[in-house]
Amino acid sequence: MNDRPRLRRKEVPAYLMSKFGIPIAFKTLNKMATVGGGPAMQYSGRTPLYHVDDLDVWAEARLSKPVSSTAERSLA
């Protein structure tokens, strides 16, 4: 995986896909950085950095609990 604690925005989509199977476009992350709803970030100068722990928390919050049918999903 990745052994660095923080990733640049362009690296985030590959990280989320490889670790969680969550597809997200770089442009979507750019939009979320502007309007909100994306993972927490920090800045080093003008460069936004995403801590992998924050990415993990954000990704887990987007995933539903495991279900065995579509009917179960609507009950949650």
Buried (B, 14 or more C-beta within 10 A) or exposed (E): EEEEEBBEBEBBBEBBEEBBEBEBEEEEBEEBBEEEEBBEBEEEEEEBBBBBEBBBEBBEEEEEEEEEEEEEEEEE
